[in-house]
Amino acid sequence: MVKPTPMKPAGLGAYAKTLPIGSDPASIRKRLVALERLLERSFVIPGTNQPFGLDLILNAVPVLGSFIGAGFSSYMIWEARNLGMSKLAMSRMAGNVAIDWALGAIPLIGAIPDFFFRSNTRNLRIIKKHLDKHHPATVTLNG
């Protein structure tokens, strides 16, 4: 049985209630952190404490699930463009999404590499690095 992690409020409706709508960097950061958590760390494999998310679940639908996951991941790149990130950083992010899509498109075994190659986590790290440098007021402390 899969149980929600204590890091997030229970249910997807809780995400919608807490997501900021603004276009300021702080709001974008909160949305992208929530998206990454949904796609990569929403659930935990019982007994192993290994997180996984919607991105891995979508791999249950052969090929189409990988396209849907890439669509969600592409939203992060779109927000990166809105933040004015460099083309090089966005290219790295697109490369991460492409690798994740290609690995996830392999029928049956595509979920295995997708479990270990977390493109959304990698892309969020790139975005946070940009935000920390260019918009230091958006920095949040985890504790």
C-alpha positions in Angstrom: 0.0 0.0 0.0 1.2 3.5 -0.9 0.9 6.2 1.7 1.4 10.0 1.4 4.5 11.5 2.8 4.1 13.8 5.8 5.8 16.6 3.8 2.7 17.5 2.0 -1.0 18.0 2.8 -3.1 15.0 2.0 -4.9 15.0 -1.3 -4.3 16.9 -4.6 -6.9 19.5 -3.6 -4.6 20.7 -0.9 -2.1 21.7 -3.6 -4.6 23.8 -5.4 -5.5 25.7 -2.3 -1.9 26.6 -1.4 -0.5 27.4 -4.8 0.1 31.1 -5.4 -1.3 32.6 -8.6 1.1 35.5 -9.0 3.8 35.9 -11.6 6.5 37.2 -9.2 9.6 35.0 -8.6 8.4 33.9 -5.1 5.1 32.7 -6.4 6.8 30.9 -9.3 9.2 29.2 -6.8 6.4 27.9 -4.7 4.5 26.5 -7.7 7.5 24.8 -9.0 8.4 23.3 -5.6 4.9 22.0 -5.4 5.0 20.6 -8.9 8.3 18.8 -8.3 7.0 17.3 -5.1 3.9 16.1 -6.9 5.8 14.6 -9.8 8.8 13.1 -7.9 8.0 12.8 -4.2 4.3 12.5 -3.5 4.3 8.9 -2.2 6.7 6.5 -0.4 7.3 2.9 -1.1 6.4 1.2 2.2 9.3 -0.3 4.1 11.9 1.4 1.9 11.3 5.1 2.5 12.0 5.7 -1.2 9.8 8.5 -2.6 8.1 8.5 -6.0 5.5 10.6 -7.6 3.1 11.0 -10.5 5.8 10.9 -13.1 6.5 7.3 -12.2 2.8 6.4 -12.0 2.3 7.8 -15.5 4.7 5.2 -16.8 2.0 2.6 -16.2 0.5 3.9 -19.4 3.0 2.8 -22.1 4.4 5.6 -24.2 1.5 8.0 -23.6 2.3 8.3 -19.9 5.8 9.4 -20.8 4.4 12.1 -23.1 2.1 13.4 -20.4 5.0 13.5 -17.9 7.1 15.4 -20.4 4.3 17.9 -20.7 4.2 18.5 -16.9 8.0 18.8 -17.0 7.9 21.3 -19.8 5.9 23.6 -17.7 9.0 24.1 -15.5 10.9 25.1 -18.6 8.2 27.6 -19.5 8.4 29.1 -16.1 12.2 29.3 -16.4 11.7 31.3 -19.6 9.4 33.6 -17.7 12.1 34.1 -15.1 14.5 35.2 -17.7 16.9 32.3 -17.3 19.7 31.8 -19.8 19.2 29.7 -22.9 22.0 27.4 -21.7 20.2 26.6 -18.5 16.9 26.1 -20.3 18.7 23.8 -22.7 20.1 21.7 -19.8 16.5 21.5 -18.5 15.2 20.4 -21.9 17.9 17.8 -22.0 16.8 16.4 -18.6 13.2 16.2 -19.8 14.2 14.6 -23.1 16.3 11.9 -21.2 13.4 11.3 -18.8 10.9 11.0 -21.7 13.2 8.6 -23.7 13.8 6.4 -20.7 10.1 6.4 -19.7 9.0 5.6 -23.2 10.6 2.1 -23.0 7.7 -0.3 -22.5 7.6 -2.2 -19.1 11.1 -1.4 -18.0 11.0 2.4 -18.6 9.8 3.0 -15.0 13.0 1.6 -13.5 15.4 4.2 -15.0 12.7 6.9 -14.5 12.7 6.1 -10.8 16.4 6.9 -10.5 16.7 9.8 -13.1 14.5 12.5 -11.5 14.5 15.2 -14.2 12.1 17.4 -12.3 14.3 17.4 -9.2 17.3 18.3 -11.4 15.4 21.1 -13.2 14.1 22.5 -9.9 17.7 22.6 -8.7 18.7 24.6 -11.8 15.8 27.0 -11.2 16.6 27.4 -7.5 20.2 28.2 -8.3 19.0 31.0 -10.7 16.5 32.3 -8.2 19.0 32.3 -5.3 21.4 34.4 -7.4 19.0 36.8 -9.2 16.1 36.9 -6.8 17.5 36.3 -3.3 14.3 37.4 -1.6 12.7 34.2 -2.7 15.1 32.0 -0.7 13.3 29.7 1.7 14.9 27.7 4.5 13.8 24.1 4.9 13.9 22.7 8.4 
